[in-house]
Amino acid sequence: MDVAGKVVVVTGAASGIGCALATRFAELGAKVVVSDVNADGVALVATRLGALGVTADVGNPESINALVAAAVAEYGPIDIFCSNAGYSDPPTAGLSGTVDDYQRIVDVNLLAHVWAAKAVVPSMVERGGGYLLQTISSASLITGPSAPGYTLTKHGALGFAEWLTLNYGHLGIRVSCLCPNAVYTGMFGLEAGDITSEPPDLGALGEVLKASDVAAFTIDAMQTTEPFLVLPHSRVADSFLRKATNYDEWIAGTRRRLLKMREQR
Ligand SMILES: NC(=O)c1ccc[n+]([C@@H]2O[C@H](COP(=O)([O-])OP(=O)(O)OC[C@H]3O[C@@H](n4cnc5c(N)ncnc54)[C@H](O)[C@@H]3O)[C@@H](O)[C@H]2O)c1
């Protein structure tokens, strides 16, 4: 697939990976819609890219429908929808999250993928196809130090993406899941809009990638092999394979690693 000239919507595009994806798509000649719940961030990135900016909360289906309507009104039918927005509950909070905390993270990190698919897939099918890029996380394949809300929503998002590709692939819907490990973004305190700063050494978290490199890797994969899984960190595939080969051994090893990380905090 050549992204030049394609209509692309990116959610969570005011910062980090979303900002980097929107920037790379724009560099390659796509018609980009920059969306985020952060209105100031949307205005900044949209102006920088000469893109359409739409403020939307992906945790709200009506807001996603309004985003899709605004994108179609400006550029015509959507070719690529990147469900990227997301956040993490605090990893140190354990099971202390409230009902509202869990409901909100399920809305934003998991159900947003469903609302987006409902809003764009039927018209993509009518036109013969389309592409969904789901930013998920390595936490969907191999549970790591992330918090419970993050872990469960990312596992759910991967399950939904699998369901989508199995049931809509034959109708021209392509689905790729970006499942990175650590990327230097707002999640690690980087300012919104900064996608090229050199990542600091985050010790036990291992290699931390720049958002701009992750975006280039992802869009290159979309333009060539269109893989279901996009894994910018090779260690994720290695660990996923170890887990599939011997789940109990993988759990024992990961438990030891997480205990060590907690002791070092
Ligand atoms: N940074 C990492 O190490 C890492 C690793 C794996 C996966 N991810 C995933 O990448 C995606 C992007 O995160 P990032 O690392 O770029 O973080 P980030 O904080 O830099 O960017 C996330 C953006 O999403 C927006 N957002 C949050 N809630 C929203 C909502 N309800 N509606 C619309 N926008 C909303 C934020 O305003 C922010 O601009 C997330 O889904 C995250 O889970 C990040």
PDBQT file of the ligand as one rigid body, heavy atoms in Angstrom, charges set to zero:
ROOT
HETATM    1  N1  LIG A 301       5.282   4.979  25.211  1.00  0.00    +0.000 N 
HETATM    2  C1  LIG A 301       5.349   3.670  25.336  1.00  0.00    +0.000 C 
HETATM    3  O1  LIG A 301       6.327   3.122  25.879  1.00  0.00    +0.000 OA
HETATM    4  C2  LIG A 301       4.251   2.811  24.771  1.00  0.00    +0.000 A 
HETATM    5  C3  LIG A 301       4.483   1.425  24.675  1.00  0.00    +0.000 A 
HETATM    6  C4  LIG A 301       3.482   0.622  24.171  1.00  0.00    +0.000 A 
HETATM    7  C5  LIG A 301       2.287   1.156  23.746  1.00  0.00    +0.000 A 
HETATM    8  N2  LIG A 301       2.077   2.492  23.857  1.00  0.00    +0.000 N 
HETATM    9  C6  LIG A 301       0.777   3.005  23.408  1.00  0.00    +0.000 C 
HETATM   10  O2  LIG A 301       0.975   4.036  22.465  1.00  0.00    +0.000 OA
HETATM   11  C7  LIG A 301      -0.189   4.868  22.445  1.00  0.00    +0.000 C 
HETATM   12  C8  LIG A 301       0.268   6.319  22.457  1.00  0.00    +0.000 C 
HETATM   13  O3  LIG A 301       0.917   6.587  23.696  1.00  0.00    +0.000 OA
HETATM   14  P1  LIG A 301       2.234   7.480  23.802  1.00  0.00    +0.000 P 
HETATM   15  O4  LIG A 301       3.282   6.629  24.389  1.00  0.00    +0.000 OA
HETATM   16  O5  LIG A 301       2.491   8.166  22.535  1.00  0.00    +0.000 OA
HETATM   17  O6  LIG A 301       1.776   8.466  24.976  1.00  0.00    +0.000 OA
HETATM   18  P2  LIG A 301       1.515  10.034  24.992  1.00  0.00    +0.000 P 
HETATM   19  O7  LIG A 301       1.013  10.298  26.371  1.00  0.00    +0.000 OA
HETATM   20  O8  LIG A 301       2.724  10.759  24.527  1.00  0.00    +0.000 OA
HETATM   21  O9  LIG A 301       0.345  10.263  23.932  1.00  0.00    +0.000 OA
HETATM   22  C9  LIG A 301      -0.953   9.793  24.136  1.00  0.00    +0.000 C 
HETATM   23  C10 LIG A 301      -1.927  10.806  23.568  1.00  0.00    +0.000 C 
HETATM   24  O10 LIG A 301      -3.240  10.264  23.701  1.00  0.00    +0.000 OA
HETATM   25  C11 LIG A 301      -4.096  11.310  24.100  1.00  0.00    +0.000 C 
HETATM   26  N3  LIG A 301      -5.275  10.781  24.767  1.00  0.00    +0.000 N 
HETATM   27  C12 LIG A 301      -5.356  10.213  25.996  1.00  0.00    +0.000 A 
HETATM   28  N4  LIG A 301      -6.626   9.902  26.276  1.00  0.00    +0.000 NA
HETATM   29  C13 LIG A 301      -7.370  10.281  25.202  1.00  0.00    +0.000 A 
HETATM   30  C14 LIG A 301      -8.747  10.246  24.904  1.00  0.00    +0.000 A 
HETATM   31  N5  LIG A 301      -9.648   9.781  25.777  1.00  0.00    +0.000 N 
HETATM   32  N6  LIG A 301      -9.158  10.685  23.685  1.00  0.00    +0.000 NA
HETATM   33  C15 LIG A 301      -8.263  11.177  22.788  1.00  0.00    +0.000 A 
HETATM   34  N7  LIG A 301      -6.949  11.285  23.041  1.00  0.00    +0.000 NA
HETATM   35  C16 LIG A 301      -6.513  10.837  24.235  1.00  0.00    +0.000 A 
HETATM   36  C17 LIG A 301      -3.262  12.175  25.041  1.00  0.00    +0.000 C 
HETATM   37  O11 LIG A 301      -3.806  13.477  25.172  1.00  0.00    +0.000 OA
HETATM   38  C18 LIG A 301      -1.909  12.140  24.347  1.00  0.00    +0.000 C 
HETATM   39  O12 LIG A 301      -1.767  13.223  23.464  1.00  0.00    +0.000 OA
HETATM   40  C19 LIG A 301      -1.028   4.462  23.654  1.00  0.00    +0.000 C 
HETATM   41  O13 LIG A 301      -2.103   3.652  23.227  1.00  0.00    +0.000 OA
HETATM   42  C20 LIG A 301      -0.068   3.669  24.500  1.00  0.00    +0.000 C 
HETATM   43  O14 LIG A 301      -0.710   2.725  25.316  1.00  0.00    +0.000 OA
HETATM   44  C21 LIG A 301       3.029   3.336  24.358  1.00  0.00    +0.000 A 
ENDROOT
TORSDOF 0
